[in-house]
Amino acid sequence: MKFGSDAFTHEQCCSQGHSSASTIATIQVALAADPDIDCSAITIQMLGPVVVLEGYITSAADRDKAISIAAMIVGFENVHDRMLSRVTSQ
């Protein structure tokens, strides 16, 4: 195990491991904590450093809010929106 300036960073060693899992969990918790968004049908995946939001939303406001929350965690340039609108019948 190396320590010091020549040691690899955690992200370099575990780019698809703990780092991705913790990023996904952080976004999931942030989405679930927001009472103004229905995130029950949104899934989150990581493709390298990019967060991919997939699933269904019921309003444009939910889309904007989900993207905004994910962007606060990873930056707007690292969020890819693949969510589809679902019209609910009332």
Backbone as numpy.savetxt, mean C-alpha at the origin, in Angstrom:
# Nx Ny Nz CAx CAy CAz Cx Cy Cz
28.45 -12.00 9.96 27.60 -10.82 9.96 28.49 -9.58 9.96
28.22 -8.65 9.05 29.00 -7.43 8.94 28.30 -6.28 9.64
29.08 -5.41 10.21 28.59 -4.18 10.79 29.45 -3.05 10.25
28.88 -1.87 10.20 29.67 -0.74 9.75 29.24 -0.27 8.39
30.09 0.56 7.77 29.74 1.23 6.52 29.60 0.27 5.34
30.27 -0.88 5.37 30.18 -1.79 4.23 29.06 -2.82 4.39
28.28 -2.74 5.45 27.15 -3.64 5.64 25.99 -3.21 4.74
25.24 -4.18 4.25 24.08 -3.87 3.42 22.96 -3.32 4.29
22.14 -2.47 3.70 20.98 -1.97 4.42 19.91 -3.06 4.48
18.97 -2.89 5.38 17.90 -3.87 5.52 17.13 -4.01 4.22
16.85 -2.90 3.55 16.09 -2.94 2.31 16.83 -3.70 1.21
18.16 -3.58 1.18 18.93 -4.30 0.17 18.92 -5.81 0.43
18.97 -6.18 1.68 19.00 -7.61 2.03 17.63 -8.25 1.95
16.61 -7.52 2.28 15.27 -8.10 2.43 14.24 -7.34 1.60
14.56 -7.01 0.36 13.66 -6.17 -0.43 12.29 -6.80 -0.66
12.17 -8.11 -0.62 10.88 -8.76 -0.79 10.43 -9.49 0.47
11.12 -9.31 1.56 10.78 -10.01 2.79 10.09 -9.11 3.79
10.71 -8.94 4.92 10.13 -8.18 6.02 9.73 -6.77 5.61
10.51 -6.12 4.79 10.21 -4.76 4.38 8.88 -4.67 3.65
8.64 -5.55 2.70 7.38 -5.55 1.95 6.20 -5.89 2.85
6.37 -6.89 3.69 5.29 -7.31 4.58 4.92 -6.19 5.55
5.91 -5.52 6.08 5.61 -4.45 7.03 4.99 -3.25 6.33
5.39 -2.97 5.10 4.80 -1.87 4.34 3.33 -2.17 4.03
3.05 -3.38 3.60 1.67 -3.78 3.31 0.82 -3.69 4.57
1.34 -4.21 5.68 0.60 -4.17 6.95 0.33 -2.74 7.39
1.31 -1.87 7.23 1.14 -0.47 7.63 0.04 0.19 6.81
0.02 -0.05 5.51 -1.01 0.54 4.65 -2.37 -0.04 4.99
-2.45 -1.36 5.22 -3.72 -1.99 5.56 -4.30 -1.40 6.85
-3.46 -1.21 7.85 -3.92 -0.66 9.12 -4.37 0.79 8.94
-3.62 1.55 8.16 -3.98 2.95 7.93 -5.31 3.06 7.18
-5.53 2.21 6.20 -6.80 2.21 5.47 -7.96 1.82 6.40
-7.76 0.77 7.19 -8.81 0.30 8.08 -9.14 1.32 9.17
-8.16 2.11 9.57 -8.36 3.09 10.64 -9.13 4.32 10.18
-9.20 4.54 8.88 -9.89 5.72 8.37 -11.38 5.42 8.22
-12.22 6.11 8.99 -13.66 5.82 8.95 -14.35 6.30 7.67
-13.66 7.12 6.87 -14.27 7.69 5.67 -14.07 6.86 4.41
-13.46 5.68 4.54 -13.18 4.87 3.36 -13.64 3.43 3.59
-14.27 2.86 2.56 -14.63 1.45 2.60 -13.50 0.69 1.91
-12.64 0.08 2.72 -11.47 -0.61 2.15 -11.63 -2.12 2.19
-12.84 -2.60 2.44 -13.06 -4.03 2.60 -12.72 -4.85 1.35
-12.76 -4.25 0.18 -12.48 -4.99 -1.06 -11.21 -4.51 -1.75
-10.32 -3.84 -0.99 -9.05 -3.37 -1.55 -7.94 -4.30 -1.08
-7.14 -4.77 -2.04 -5.97 -5.58 -1.70 -4.71 -4.80 -2.03
-3.65 -5.13 -1.32 -2.38 -4.41 -1.46 -1.29 -5.42 -1.77
-0.51 -5.13 -2.80 0.63 -5.96 -3.16 1.85 -5.07 -3.34
3.01 -5.65 -3.27 4.25 -4.93 -3.53 4.93 -5.54 -4.74
5.36 -4.69 -5.65 6.19 -5.09 -6.78 7.46 -4.28 -6.65
8.45 -4.85 -5.99 9.66 -4.08 -5.67 9.28 -2.97 -4.72
9.63 -1.74 -5.04 9.29 -0.63 -4.15 7.89 -0.06 -4.40
7.17 -0.60 -5.39 5.88 -0.05 -5.79 4.74 -0.77 -5.08
3.83 0.01 -4.51 2.61 -0.52 -3.89 1.53 -0.55 -4.97
0.90 -1.70 -5.13 -0.18 -1.86 -6.10 -1.49 -2.02 -5.33
-2.40 -1.09 -5.55 -3.73 -1.14 -4.94 -4.68 -1.76 -5.94
-5.30 -2.89 -5.56 -6.23 -3.59 -6.44 -7.53 -3.84 -5.69
-8.53 -4.25 -6.42 -9.81 -4.56 -5.82 -10.87 -3.60 -6.28
-11.89 -3.44 -5.43 -13.04 -2.64 -5.80 -13.28 -1.50 -4.82
-13.71 -0.39 -5.37 -14.09 0.77 -4.58 -15.51 1.15 -4.96
-16.19 1.86 -4.07 -17.57 2.24 -4.35 -17.72 3.71 -4.69
-16.63 4.48 -4.59 -16.71 5.90 -4.95 -15.34 6.43 -5.33
-15.35 7.53 -6.06 -14.09 8.18 -6.43 -13.37 8.69 -5.18
-14.13 9.08 -4.18 -13.52 9.56 -2.93 -12.74 8.44 -2.26
-13.25 7.20 -2.31 -12.51 6.08 -1.73 -11.20 5.85 -2.48
-11.24 5.98 -3.81 -10.02 5.82 -4.61 -8.99 6.86 -4.21
-9.41 8.11 -4.17 -8.49 9.20 -3.84 -7.91 9.03 -2.44
-8.75 8.63 -1.50 -8.31 8.46 -0.11 -7.33 7.30 0.00
-7.62 6.17 -0.65 -6.72 5.01 -0.59 -5.36 5.35 -1.18
-5.36 6.03 -2.31 -4.09 6.42 -2.95 -3.33 7.38 -2.04
-4.04 8.33 -1.46 -3.41 9.31 -0.59 -2.78 8.66 0.65
-3.49 7.72 1.25 -2.97 7.03 2.43 -1.72 6.23 2.08
-1.78 5.48 0.99 -0.61 4.69 0.57 0.56 5.61 0.23
0.28 6.74 -0.41 1.33 7.68 -0.80 2.00 8.31 0.41
1.26 8.52 1.48 1.87 9.06 2.70 2.92 8.12 3.25
2.78 6.84 2.96 3.70 5.83 3.49 4.86 5.56 2.55
4.60 5.49 1.24 5.66 5.13 0.29 5.98 6.20 -0.74
5.20 7.28 -0.78 5.40 8.33 -1.78 4.52 8.11 -2.99
4.02 9.20 -3.58 3.11 9.10 -4.73 3.72 8.36 -5.91
5.02 8.53 -6.12 5.66 7.89 -7.26 5.71 6.37 -7.11
5.45 5.85 -5.91 5.51 4.41 -5.66 4.14 3.79 -5.45
3.07 4.45 -5.89 1.72 3.91 -5.76 1.14 3.71 -7.15
0.66 2.49 -7.41 0.03 2.17 -8.69 -1.41 1.76 -8.42
-2.35 2.45 -9.04 -3.78 2.23 -8.84 -4.33 1.27 -9.88
-4.81 0.13 -9.42 -5.49 -0.82 -10.30 -6.88 -1.16 -9.74
-7.44 -0.23 -8.97 -8.76 -0.44 -8.37 -9.85 -0.19 -9.41
-10.92 -0.95 -9.30 -12.05 -0.82 -10.20 -13.25 -0.28 -9.43
-14.07 0.51 -10.11 -15.28 1.05 -9.48 -16.37 0.00 -9.50
-17.06 -0.11 -8.40 -18.18 -1.03 -8.28 -19.40 -0.20 -7.86
-20.43 -0.26 -8.67 -21.65 0.48 -8.35 -22.50 -0.40 -7.44
-22.89 0.16 -6.30 -23.73 -0.60 -5.38 -25.20 -0.31 -5.68
-26.01 -1.33 -5.64 -27.45 -1.15 -5.86 -28.12 -0.88 -4.52
-29.03 0.10 -4.54 -29.69 0.48 -3.29 -31.16 0.29 -3.38
